[in-house]
């Protein structure tokens, strides 16, 4: 069984990995959607999707670190 410092390290390392992968996928998908749906000159989805990921990860971080 893992001791507490290693468990905390692995928990936050996995959170960082999830954040990087989520932002990468959201950026790629936003860029693809903006190319596919060239309605406006301003890239809309490449801004919206990563913001949704950041908001979701912030909520997850608060829930994971708050005391019950």
N, C-alpha and C positions, 0 to 999 in steps of 0.2 A: 504494500500500500504506500502511496506517496505521502510524504510529510507536507505540512502546510505551506512552507515557502515554495516548494516545487509545484504544488497544486495551483497556487496563486499565479506563479510565473506562466504555467501552461495555459491557465484560463485567459490571461491577458494576451499571451502570444496568439492564441487561437482567435481572440477578438480582433487583434490587429490584422491577422490573415484574412478573416472574414471581411473586414473593412476594405482592405486593398483589392480583394477579388470582386467584391460588390461594386466598388467605385469603378474598377476597370470595366466590368461588364456593363454597368449603367452608362458609362461614357461611350463605349463601343456601340451599344444599342441606340443611344441618343444620336450619335453621329449617323448611324445607318438610317434611323427614322427621319432625321432632318434631310438627308439626301433623297430618300424615297418620297417624302411629302414636302417638296419645296414650295410651300404656300407663301411663306414670308421670307424676307431677306435675313431676318434675325434667327439664329439657331435656337429654337425653343426647347426641344427635347434634350439637347446636350446639357442644358442648365437644369431642367426640372428633374430628370431621373437621378442624377447624383445627389441632388438636394434631398430627395425622398430617401435615398439610401443613408445619407448622413443623419437625417432626422430619426429614422428607424434604429440606427446603431446607437444614437445618443439615448433614446428611450430604453433600449436593451441594456446599455451600460448602467443607466440609473437603476433599473430594476435589479440587475445582477449585483450591484454594489451597495444597495440600500439594506439596512438592517431590518429584519423581520420582527 
